[in-house]
Amino acid sequence: MRRALICIALVSVFLSNAQQVYKKGSIIDSIPVNGSENDHYALYLPMSFSPDSLSSIVFIFEPAGRGKIGIEPFIESAESYGHILVSSNNIRNGPYDRNFELANKWFTEVFSNFSIHKNQIYLAGFSGGSRLASAIAVLTDQIEGVIACGGGFSQNPAHTPYKPGFSYVGLCGNRDMNFMEMYGVRAYLNKLNITNTLITYEGEHRWPPSEQLLLAFDWLAVEAHKKNKKTHAAEWLANSYRKAVLQARQNSEKGWSLQTAEAYERIIQTYDPLFTVDSISIKLSQLKKSKKYKQAQKSLETAFDKEKKLFAVFVERFNQDYQNTNKAGLSWWKRELTTVEGKSTMSDLEIDQMTDRIRSRVFVMAYERMQHAVPKPTLEQKAFCEAICKLAYPEQTN
């Protein structure tokens, strides 16, 4: 599979003999993949698209195979940077071998219809789609950047980055069940000196808002410039720098000390070779000495520690009850989930966000076991999982 994907990335950029004409500026829901009866994908061509020029492209992996849904948040970025957007309607959460096979056919189809610059191929995904995007980037070694939304890496070690190569930008809402995981991904990539950044924002487990994705593409564009993959004019770089500083200032004005520090650190990491960032370094140093920042950082660490311990308890109890449904005590689950919810307090924002993440993680644990367990759950086990889902989100399941 690795060799097949590499061949597609290297050779297909020259296969543009049979381009079709598609409308620009709107999502085309369903374009068939040649040689397959049921495979199709969604497409968005930016208004600046020209069939006579090499284009950049973003392959988007939507975890439920909803191509249009996957494309919509990326349109603003596509118009800003001229990226072609494509998202499969068939690749969804499931076995990696199946998805690799579908991706091969899809890549071949797309590359045969569009002239793509070999240094401007990007992969993006949400949740399970994010894990798949990272896996393909690792296996092909021909991807310029990965936009990983709300999910880190596959559990297969062969799918995990192990050397510098593509640029990796993680995006995650602070109420997303994978928020703590994305912090771990950043630490792992930093140890390997793999170019990466993490953008966090107020949000749950869903596709990021378009403005957050645009920040990700802004960062990727500067990184591509630094690698001489796609150079930008001095004026563009200056505007990009000013935009990043404005984002940091807005975070500061909202009182978001952790996000402000995150933005300052990203500015220093990204623009230090291009501009003098001494003033930003001073602001970062002053911020980290402030009482407010120290309290927020301590609160985040406490929330992560509590989340890890609490979820471990839920996992152990869930596995016990799943195997012995006749002894499962739903009263225990109701009491404990209510207790977690009771920990929520607006006076400690990090704990408030943690309670949302715990509830989401419990829901997904039960839902995935109900839908994807091997062997398939018994009727009793399915009923138990459904009950846990209802207890986790009674307002959505009643």
C-alpha positions as CSV (number, residue, x, y, z in Angstrom):
1,M,0.0,0.0,0.0
2,R,2.8,2.4,0.8
3,R,4.4,2.0,-2.7
4,A,1.1,2.4,-4.5
5,L,0.3,5.7,-2.7
6,I,3.8,7.0,-3.4
7,C,3.5,6.3,-7.1
8,I,0.2,8.2,-7.3
9,A,1.7,11.2,-5.6
10,L,4.8,11.3,-7.8
11,V,3.4,10.5,-11.2
12,S,-0.2,11.7,-11.3
13,V,0.6,15.4,-11.3
14,F,1.5,14.9,-15.0
15,L,-1.7,13.2,-15.9
16,S,-4.0,16.0,-17.0
17,N,-5.0,15.0,-20.5
18,A,-8.7,14.5,-19.9
19,Q,-9.8,17.4,-17.8
20,Q,-13.5,18.0,-17.5
21,V,-15.1,21.4,-17.0
22,Y,-16.7,22.0,-13.6
23,K,-18.4,25.1,-12.2
24,K,-16.2,27.2,-10.0
25,G,-17.3,28.7,-6.6
26,S,-19.9,26.0,-5.7
27,I,-19.8,22.5,-4.2
28,I,-20.5,19.7,-6.7
29,D,-21.9,17.0,-4.5
30,S,-21.2,13.8,-6.4
31,I,-18.5,13.2,-9.0
32,P,-18.0,9.5,-9.9
33,V,-14.7,7.7,-9.5
34,N,-14.0,5.9,-12.8
35,G,-13.7,2.2,-12.6
36,S,-16.0,2.0,-9.6
37,E,-19.8,1.7,-9.6
38,N,-20.5,3.3,-6.2
39,D,-17.5,5.6,-5.4
40,H,-18.0,9.3,-5.7
41,Y,-16.7,12.5,-4.2
42,A,-17.5,16.2,-3.6
43,L,-15.5,19.0,-5.3
44,Y,-15.0,22.7,-4.8
45,L,-13.1,24.8,-7.3
46,P,-12.1,28.3,-6.1
47,M,-12.9,31.2,-8.3
48,S,-9.2,31.7,-9.1
49,F,-8.9,28.1,-10.5
50,S,-7.5,27.8,-14.0
51,P,-7.1,24.4,-15.8
52,D,-4.0,25.8,-17.5
53,S,-2.1,26.2,-14.2
54,L,-0.8,23.8,-11.5
55,S,-3.1,23.9,-8.5
56,S,-2.8,23.2,-4.8
57,I,-5.3,20.7,-3.4
58,V,-6.8,19.6,-0.1
59,F,-8.1,16.0,0.3
60,I,-10.6,16.1,3.1
61,F,-11.6,13.0,5.1
62,E,-15.0,13.4,6.7
63,P,-15.5,10.6,9.3
64,A,-19.1,9.8,8.1
65,G,-18.3,10.1,4.4
66,R,-20.3,13.3,3.9
67,G,-18.3,15.0,1.2
68,K,-20.2,18.3,1.2
69,I,-20.1,18.6,5.0
70,G,-16.4,18.1,4.9
71,I,-15.8,20.8,2.2
72,E,-18.0,23.6,3.7
73,P,-15.7,24.8,6.5
74,F,-12.7,25.0,4.1
75,I,-14.3,27.2,1.4
76,E,-13.0,30.5,2.9
77,S,-9.4,29.1,3.0
78,A,-9.8,27.7,-0.6
79,E,-10.7,31.2,-1.9
80,S,-7.8,32.8,0.1
81,Y,-5.2,30.3,-1.2
82,G,-6.6,28.9,-4.4
83,H,-6.9,25.4,-3.1
84,I,-9.0,22.8,-4.9
85,L,-11.1,21.0,-2.3
86,V,-12.2,17.3,-2.6
87,S,-13.9,15.1,-0.1
88,S,-14.9,11.5,-0.5
89,N,-18.5,10.3,0.0
90,N,-17.3,6.7,0.6
91,I,-14.2,6.9,2.8
92,R,-15.5,7.0,6.4
93,N,-14.5,5.7,9.8
94,G,-13.7,2.0,9.4
95,P,-10.9,-0.5,8.6
96,Y,-7.7,1.3,7.4
97,D,-7.0,-1.2,4.6
98,R,-10.4,-0.6,3.1
99,N,-9.9,3.2,3.3
100,F,-6.4,3.0,1.8
101,E,-7.8,1.1,-1.2
102,L,-10.6,3.6,-1.7
103,A,-8.1,6.5,-1.3
104,N,-5.8,5.0,-4.0
105,K,-8.7,4.9,-6.5
106,W,-9.8,8.4,-5.5
107,F,-6.3,9.9,-5.7
108,T,-5.9,8.4,-9.2
109,E,-9.2,9.8,-10.3
110,V,-8.5,13.3,-9.0
111,F,-5.0,13.5,-10.2
112,S,-6.1,12.4,-13.7
113,N,-8.6,15.2,-13.9
114,F,-6.6,18.1,-12.4
115,S,-3.1,19.4,-12.8
116,I,-1.7,19.4,-9.2
117,H,1.5,20.9,-8.0
118,K,3.5,18.0,-6.3
119,N,4.6,20.3,-3.5
120,Q,1.2,21.6,-2.6
121,I,-0.8,18.4,-1.7
122,Y,-2.6,18.7,1.7
123,L,-4.6,16.2,3.7
124,A,-7.3,17.3,6.2
125,G,-9.6,15.3,8.4
126,F,-11.8,15.4,11.4
127,S,-11.8,12.9,14.3
128,G,-11.3,9.4,12.7
129,G,-10.7,11.3,9.4
130,S,-7.8,13.2,11.0
131,R,-6.2,9.9,12.0
132,L,-6.6,8.6,8.5
133,A,-5.1,11.7,7.0
134,S,-2.0,11.5,9.2
135,A,-1.6,7.8,8.4
136,I,-1.7,8.4,4.6
137,A,0.8,11.3,5.0
138,V,3.2,9.0,6.9
139,L,2.8,6.1,4.4
140,T,3.2,8.2,1.3
141,D,5.9,10.7,2.4
142,Q,4.7,13.0,-0.4
143,I,2.3,15.3,1.5
144,E,3.1,18.9,2.2
145,G,0.9,19.4,5.2
146,V,-1.8,17.7,7.4
147,I,-4.7,19.7,9.0
148,A,-5.7,17.4,11.9
149,C,-9.0,18.4,13.4
150,G,-10.2,16.8,16.7
151,G,-8.1,13.7,16.5
152,G,-4.5,12.6,16.6
153,F,-2.9,9.4,15.2
154,S,-4.0,5.9,14.4
155,Q,-3.2,3.2,17.1
156,N,-1.1,1.4,14.5
157,P,2.6,2.5,15.1
158,A,3.3,2.3,11.4
159,H,0.9,5.2,10.9
160,T,2.6,7.5,13.4
161,P,5.1,10.2,12.2
162,Y,8.6,9.3,13.1
163,K,10.8,11.9,11.3
164,P,10.5,15.4,10.0
165,G,8.6,15.7,6.7
166,F,5.2,17.2,6.3
167,S,4.0,20.1,8.4
168,Y,1.3,19.3,10.9
169,V,-1.3,21.7,12.3
170,G,-3.7,20.4,14.9
171,L,-7.0,22.1,15.6
172,C,-9.2,21.3,18.6
173,G,-12.0,22.8,20.6
174,N,-11.4,23.0,24.4
175,R,-14.6,20.9,25.0
176,D,-13.6,18.3,22.5
177,M,-13.2,14.8,23.9
178,N,-9.8,14.6,22.2
179,F,-8.5,17.9,23.6
180,M,-6.0,16.4,26.0
181,E,-4.9,13.9,23.3
182,M,-4.0,16.8,20.9
183,Y,-1.8,18.3,23.6
184,G,0.0,15.0,23.7
185,V,0.4,14.9,19.9
186,R,2.0,18.4,20.1
187,A,4.5,17.2,22.7
188,Y,5.3,14.0,20.7
189,L,6.0,16.0,17.5
190,N,8.1,18.6,19.3
191,K,10.4,15.8,20.6
192,L,11.0,14.6,17.0
193,N,11.5,18.2,15.7
194,I,8.6,17.7,13.4
195,T,7.2,21.1,12.3
196,N,3.8,21.5,14.0
197,T,1.5,23.8,15.8
198,L,-1.7,23.5,17.8
199,I,-4.6,25.9,17.5
200,T,-7.2,25.6,20.3
201,Y,-10.5,27.5,20.6
202,E,-13.9,27.4,22.3
203,G,-15.7,24.5,20.8
204,E,-16.9,20.9,21.0
205,H,-16.1,17.7,19.0
206,R,-17.0,18.9,15.5
207,W,-15.4,20.4,12.4
208,P,-13.6,23.7,13.3
209,P,-15.1,27.0,12.3
210,S,-13.9,28.4,9.0
211,E,-12.0,31.2,10.7
212,Q,-9.9,28.7,12.7
213,L,-9.2,26.7,9.5
214,L,-8.0,29.9,7.8
215,L,-5.5,30.4,10.7
216,A,-4.2,26.9,10.0
217,F,-3.7,27.6,6.3
218,D,-2.1,30.9,7.1
219,W,0.4,29.0,9.2
220,L,0.9,26.3,6.5
221,A,1.5,29.0,3.9
222,V,4.3,30.6,5.9
223,E,5.9,27.1,6.5
224,A,5.7,26.4,2.8
225,H,7.5,29.7,2.1
226,K,10.2,28.8,4.7
227,K,10.8,25.5,2.9
228,N,10.9,27.2,-0.5
229,K,7.9,25.1,-1.6
230,K,5.8,28.2,-2.4
231,T,7.3,31.6,-1.9
232,H,5.3,34.7,-1.0
233,A,6.1,38.4,-1.5
234,A,7.5,40.4,1.4
235,E,4.2,42.4,1.6
236,W,2.2,39.2,2.0
237,L,4.5,37.9,4.7
238,A,4.2,41.2,6.6
239,N,0.4,41.1,6.4
240,S,0.5,37.6,7.6
241,Y,2.6,38.6,10.6
242,R,0.3,41.5,11.4
243,K,-2.7,39.2,11.2
244,A,-1.1,36.7,13.7
245,V,-0.3,39.5,16.1
246,L,-3.9,40.8,15.9
247,Q,-5.2,37.3,16.7
248,A,-2.9,37.2,19.8
249,R,-4.1,40.7,20.8
250,Q,-7.8,39.7,20.5
251,N,-7.1,36.6,22.7
252,S,-5.5,38.9,25.3
253,E,-8.4,41.3,25.2
254,K,-10.8,38.5,25.9
255,G,-8.8,37.4,28.9
256,W,-7.8,34.1,27.4
257,S,-4.3,33.8,28.8
258,L,-3.6,30.3,27.7
259,Q,-4.7,31.0,24.1
260,T,-2.7,34.2,24.1
261,A,0.4,32.4,25.1
262,E,-0.3,29.8,22.4
263,A,-0.6,32.5,19.8
264,Y,2.6,34.3,21.0
265,E,4.5,31.0,20.9
266,R,3.3,30.3,17.4
267,I,4.3,33.8,16.2
268,I,7.8,33.3,17.6
269,Q,8.2,29.8,16.1
270,T,6.8,30.8,12.7
271,Y,8.1,34.3,12.1
272,D,11.4,34.4,13.9
273,P,13.5,33.7,10.8
274,L,11.5,36.3,8.9
275,F,11.0,39.2,11.3
276,T,12.3,40.6,14.6
277,V,10.0,39.1,17.2
278,D,11.7,40.5,20.4
279,S,8.6,42.4,21.4
280,I,6.5,39.3,21.2
281,S,9.0,37.3,23.2
282,I,8.9,40.0,25.9
283,K,5.1,39.9,26.0
284,L,5.1,36.1,26.3
285,S,7.6,36.3,29.1
286,Q,5.5,38.9,31.0
287,L,2.4,36.9,30.4
288,K,3.9,33.7,31.8
289,K,5.0,35.6,34.9
290,S,1.4,36.9,35.5
291,K,-0.8,35.4,38.3
292,K,-3.6,35.0,35.9
293,Y,-1.6,32.8,33.5
294,K,-0.1,30.7,36.3
295,Q,-3.6,30.1,37.7
296,A,-5.0,29.1,34.3
297,Q,-2.0,26.8,33.6
298,K,-2.4,25.1,37.0
299,S,-6.1,24.8,36.4
300,L,-5.5,23.1,33.0
301,E,-3.1,20.7,34.5
302,T,-5.5,19.9,37.3
303,A,-8.3,19.4,34.8
304,F,-6.2,17.0,32.7
305,D,-5.2,15.0,35.8
306,K,-8.8,14.7,36.9
307,E,-10.0,13.8,33.5
308,K,-7.4,11.0,33.1
309,K,-8.3,9.5,36.5
310,L,-12.1,9.9,36.1
311,F,-12.2,8.4,32.6
312,A,-10.0,5.4,33.7
313,V,-12.7,4.6,36.3
314,F,-15.5,4.8,33.7
315,V,-13.6,2.6,31.3
316,E,-13.0,-0.1,33.9
317,R,-16.6,-0.1,35.0
318,F,-17.9,0.0,31.5
319,N,-15.9,-3.1,30.5
320,Q,-17.1,-4.9,33.6
321,D,-20.8,-4.1,32.9
322,Y,-20.5,-4.8,29.2
323,Q,-19.3,-8.3,29.9
324,N,-21.9,-8.9,32.7
325,T,-25.0,-6.9,31.7
326,N,-27.2,-8.7,34.1
327,K,-25.1,-7.2,36.9
328,A,-24.8,-3.8,35.3
329,G,-25.9,-1.1,37.7
330,L,-27.3,1.8,35.8
331,S,-27.9,3.6,39.0
332,W,-24.1,3.8,39.5
333,W,-23.7,5.3,36.0
334,K,-26.4,7.9,36.7
335,R,-24.9,8.9,40.0
336,E,-21.4,9.1,38.7
337,L,-22.2,11.0,35.6
338,T,-24.4,13.4,37.6
339,T,-21.4,13.8,40.0
340,V,-19.1,14.7,37.1
341,E,-21.7,17.2,35.8
342,G,-21.8,18.7,39.3
343,K,-18.1,19.5,39.1
344,S,-18.8,22.0,36.4
345,T,-18.3,25.5,37.6
346,M,-18.0,28.7,35.6
347,S,-15.6,30.0,38.3
348,D,-13.1,27.4,37.0
349,L,-13.4,27.3,33.2
350,E,-10.9,24.4,32.7
351,I,-12.9,22.1,35.1
352,D,-16.1,23.2,33.3
353,Q,-14.7,22.2,30.0
354,M,-13.3,19.0,31.4
355,T,-16.8,17.8,32.5
356,D,-18.0,18.3,28.9
357,R,-15.1,16.2,27.6
358,I,-15.8,13.4,30.1
359,R,-19.4,13.2,29.1
360,S,-18.5,13.1,25.4
361,R,-15.9,10.4,25.9
362,V,-18.3,8.2,27.8
363,F,-20.9,8.6,25.1
364,V,-18.5,7.8,22.3
365,M,-17.1,4.8,24.2
366,A,-20.6,3.3,24.5
367,Y,-21.7,4.3,21.0
368,E,-18.6,2.8,19.3
369,R,-18.9,-0.4,21.2
370,M,-22.5,-0.7,20.2
371,Q,-21.7,0.0,16.5
372,H,-18.3,-1.5,15.9
373,A,-17.5,-4.1,18.5
374,V,-16.1,-7.4,17.3
375,P,-17.8,-9.8,17.9
376,K,-21.1,-7.9,17.6
377,P,-22.8,-7.0,20.9
378,T,-25.7,-9.1,22.1
379,L,-29.1,-7.6,22.5
380,E,-28.4,-7.1,26.1
381,Q,-25.1,-5.5,25.5
382,K,-26.6,-3.2,22.9
383,A,-29.3,-2.2,25.3
384,F,-26.7,-1.4,27.9
385,C,-24.7,0.8,25.5
386,E,-27.9,2.6,24.5
387,A,-28.7,3.3,28.2
388,I,-25.2,4.7,28.8
389,C,-25.6,7.0,25.7
390,K,-28.9,8.3,27.1
391,L,-27.4,8.9,30.5
392,A,-24.5,10.8,29.0
393,Y,-26.7,13.0,26.8
394,P,-30.3,12.8,28.1
395,E,-31.2,16.0,26.4
396,Q,-30.3,14.6,23.0
397,T,-31.5,11.0,23.2
398,N,-34.9,11.3,24.9
